[in-house]
């Protein structure tokens, strides 16, 4: 089974060395390939990757694309390297723990013939050995379920997700002209009607949040990418059984819809008939006005 680590990167040359070292320190690295999608970097990313390739310690595939965002970079990897059977997405500022590849491979092979399993999620910890999650109480077991069910029951864990080819050959991230951000769980929510995810208890990597990273970019980043956030909001609205979340994300959907009309200069082309979207439209407009005034100068 051909397994690839996929790393979308943008101006992160200072962090790539740590990830590279963590990959070449893996047992069984000879069967591992690293796909690097350079999302329009203007730093020394290309040169650094070329130097890594010269060392010939791991198979490396490098592609440069015009800055289009992480979702577009992942789509490019999925659609270009179709010979791979599994894509493990590891961000450029993360690193794998030493000698975890064999256990990763074992987990992947365990579910390779299960047509109901579309992805596997592995956990991360930080440099002080704390598991990264939204809750202090961690479940010490592997569970198989849909993304929306997992997050509702157990909270959100930080880690990396890997997709089987049966998913990537059928599903791609939606992309929008002029936007370069989309919530990373969108693909997992899109595939819920057909596939479940193995949420493994295995901790395989180390991550530290960077000030320039997507996680810390906050609300402004989302407001500048309203069409992608509309997709995310509507998927949550459809998948959740929580009345509170349905109302919350219906309001967000309406708010992002107003922003999308500003940036794309056209009306909503989706026109969902959800009753939650209809009844929360005034609240979405009020939230739109609030954020439009709050970020008046930054949204120009």
C-alpha positions in Angstrom: 0.0 0.0 0.0 1.4 3.3 -1.0 1.3 6.0 1.7 2.2 9.6 1.3 2.7 12.4 3.8 1.2 15.6 2.2 2.4 19.0 3.4 0.8 22.2 2.0 3.1 25.1 2.9 3.3 28.9 2.4 6.3 30.8 3.5 7.2 28.3 6.3 10.8 27.6 5.3 11.9 28.1 8.9 9.8 25.1 10.0 10.3 22.6 7.2 13.7 21.3 8.5 12.1 20.0 11.7 9.4 18.2 9.8 11.9 16.8 7.3 14.1 15.5 10.1 11.1 13.9 11.8 10.3 12.1 8.6 13.8 10.7 7.9 14.0 9.5 11.5 11.1 7.1 10.9 11.4 3.4 10.9 10.3 2.1 7.4 11.0 5.5 5.8 11.9 3.7 2.6 8.2 3.0 1.9 7.2 6.6 2.8 6.8 9.4 0.3 6.6 13.2 1.1 4.5 15.4 -1.1 5.1 19.1 -0.6 2.7 21.6 -2.2 4.2 25.0 -2.2 1.3 27.4 -2.1 3.1 30.4 -3.7 5.8 30.9 -1.2 8.2 33.8 -1.8 10.8 32.7 0.8 13.5 30.0 0.4 11.0 27.0 0.5 11.9 25.7 -3.0 15.7 25.8 -2.4 15.3 24.1 1.0 13.2 21.3 -0.6 15.8 20.9 -3.4 18.5 20.5 -0.8 16.5 17.8 1.0 16.0 16.0 -2.3 19.8 15.9 -2.9 20.3 14.1 0.3 18.2 11.2 -1.1 17.0 10.0 2.3 13.3 10.0 1.5 11.2 10.2 -1.6 10.1 13.8 -2.2 7.6 15.2 -4.7 7.5 19.0 -4.9 4.9 21.1 -6.7 4.6 24.9 -6.8 1.3 26.6 -7.3 0.1 30.2 -7.3 -1.1 31.2 -3.8 -4.6 29.6 -3.6 -4.9 28.3 -0.1 -4.5 25.0 1.7 -7.7 23.5 0.3 -6.6 24.0 -3.3 -3.1 22.7 -2.4 -4.6 19.5 -1.0 -6.9 19.1 -4.1 -3.8 19.4 -6.3 -2.0 16.7 -4.3 -5.1 14.3 -4.4 -5.6 14.8 -8.1 -2.0 14.7 -9.2 -0.7 11.7 -7.2 -3.5 9.2 -7.8 -1.2 6.2 -7.5 -1.1 6.7 -3.7 -3.6 4.8 -1.6 -3.5 7.0 1.5 -2.7 10.7 2.1 -1.6 11.7 5.6 -1.8 15.5 5.9 0.9 16.9 8.1 1.3 20.7 8.3 4.7 22.4 7.7 5.0 23.6 11.3 4.2 20.1 12.8 6.5 17.2 13.2 6.1 13.4 13.7 7.5 11.7 16.8 10.4 9.4 16.2 9.6 5.9 15.0 5.8 6.2 14.8 5.5 5.4 11.2 5.2 1.6 11.7 2.3 2.1 14.0 0.7 4.6 11.6 1.1 2.1 8.7 -0.4 -0.7 10.9 -3.5 1.4 11.6 -3.9 2.3 7.9 -3.6 -1.3 6.8 -6.1 -2.4 9.4 -8.9 -0.5 7.6 -7.7 -0.6 4.0 -10.5 -3.0 2.9 -13.3 -1.5 5.0 -15.3 0.5 2.5 -17.1 2.3 5.4 -13.9 3.9 6.6 -12.8 7.0 4.7 -10.2 8.5 7.0 -8.1 8.1 10.1 -7.4 10.9 12.6 -4.3 10.7 14.8 -3.6 12.9 17.8 -0.9 15.4 18.6 0.6 16.7 21.8 2.7 19.8 22.5 6.3 20.0 23.6 5.3 19.5 27.2 3.6 16.2 26.4 0.1 17.5 26.8 -2.5 16.0 24.4 -4.0 18.9 22.4 -7.8 19.0 22.6 -10.7 21.3 23.5 -11.4 19.3 26.7 -9.2 18.5 29.7 -10.7 14.9 30.0 -9.4 12.8 27.2 -10.8 9.5 26.0 -8.3 6.8 26.0 -9.7 4.7 23.2 -10.1 4.5 19.5 -13.6 5.3 18.2 -15.2 5.1 14.8 -17.8 7.7 13.9 -18.7 10.7 11.8 -16.8 14.0 12.4 -19.8 15.9 13.6 -20.7 13.1 16.1 -17.2 12.9 17.4 -16.8 16.6 18.0 -20.2 16.9 19.7 -19.5 14.0 22.1 -15.7 14.2 22.7 -14.7 17.7 21.7 -12.0 18.6 19.2 -8.5 17.2 19.2 -5.6 18.6 17.4 -3.8 16.2 15.2 -3.5 15.1 11.6 -6.0 13.4 9.3 -5.3 10.9 6.5 -7.7 10.0 3.7 -8.0 6.7 1.8 -8.0 7.0 -2.0 -11.7 5.9 -2.0 -12.4 9.4 -0.5 -10.0 11.6 -2.4 -11.0 10.1 -5.8 -14.6 11.1 -5.1 -14.4 14.2 -2.9 -12.4 17.5 -3.2 -12.5 20.6 -1.2 -14.7 23.3 -2.7 -12.7 26.4 -3.7 -13.8 29.9 -4.5 -12.1 32.5 -6.7 -10.3 35.1 -4.6 -10.5 33.1 -1.4 -7.7 31.0 0.2 -9.1 29.7 3.4 -11.5 26.9 4.1 -12.1 25.1 7.4 -10.1 21.9 7.3 -12.9 19.7 8.5 -15.1 20.6 5.5 -14.1 17.5 3.5 -14.8 15.3 6.5 -18.3 16.8 6.9 -18.9 16.4 3.1 -18.2 12.7 3.2 -20.3 11.9 6.3 -23.2 10.3 4.4 -20.9 7.7 2.9 -17.8 7.3 5.2 -16.9 7.3 8.8 -13.6 8.2 10.4 -11.3 6.2 12.7 -10.4 8.6 15.6 -7.3 6.8 16.8 -6.0 7.1 20.3 -2.5 7.0 19.0 -0.4 10.2 19.5 2.0 10.5 16.6 3.0 14.2 16.4 4.0 17.4 18.1 2.5 20.8 17.3 2.9 24.3 18.6 0.6 27.1 17.5 2.4 29.8 15.5 1.5 33.4 15.6 1.3 33.5 11.8 -0.6 30.2 11.5 -4.1 29.8 10.4 -5.3 28.7 13.8 -4.4 32.1 15.3 -5.7 34.2 12.4 -9.1 34.5 13.9 -12.4 36.0 12.8 -10.9 38.4 10.2 -9.5 35.6 8.1 -12.9 34.0 8.1 -14.7 37.2 7.1 -12.3 37.5 4.2 -13.3 34.1 3.0 -17.1 34.2 3.3 -18.0 31.7 0.6 -15.9 29.0 2.1 -17.3 29.8 5.6 -20.8 29.6 4.2 -20.1 26.0 3.1 -18.7 25.1 6.5 -21.6 26.8 8.4 -24.2 25.0 6.3 -22.5 21.6 6.7 -22.5 22.0 10.5 -26.2 23.2 10.3 -27.1 20.0 8.3 -25.1 17.5 10.4 -25.6 18.6 14.0 -28.6 17.4 16.1 -28.1 20.3 18.5 -30.8 23.0 18.3 -28.3 25.5 19.7 -25.7 24.8 17.1 -28.3 24.9 14.3 -29.3 28.4 15.3 -25.7 29.5 15.8 -24.5 28.3 12.4 -27.6 29.5 10.6 -26.8 33.0 12.0 -23.2 32.6 10.8 -24.4 31.4 7.4 -26.5 34.5 6.9 -23.7 36.8 8.2 -21.1 35.2 5.8 -23.7 35.4 3.0 -23.9 39.2 3.4 -20.1 39.4 3.3 -20.0 37.2 0.2 -22.2 39.6 -1.6 -19.7 42.4 -0.9 -16.6 40.5 -2.0 -18.1 38.6 -5.0 -20.6 41.3 -5.9 -23.4 38.8 -6.5 -26.3 37.3 -4.6 -26.2 34.0 -2.9 -26.2 31.3 -5.5 -27.0 28.4 -3.2 -30.4 29.5 -1.9 -30.9 26.7 0.7 -34.5 26.5 2.0 -33.5 25.7 5.6 -36.0 27.1 8.1 -33.1 27.9 10.4 -31.5 30.1 7.8 -34.8 31.9 7.1 -35.7 32.7 10.7 -32.2 33.8 11.7 -31.6 36.1 8.7 -32.2 39.4 10.7 -29.7 38.2 13.4 -27.1 37.3 10.7 -27.5 40.8 9.3 -27.0 42.4 12.7 -23.8 40.4 13.1 -22.7 41.4 9.7 -23.1 45.1 10.5 -21.2 44.6 13.7 -18.2 42.9 12.1 -18.3 45.2 9.1 -17.9 48.2 11.4 -15.4 46.5 13.7 -13.0 45.6 10.8 -14.0 48.6 8.6 -10.4 49.4 7.6 -9.1 45.8 7.4 -11.9 44.6 5.1 -11.3 47.1 2.3 
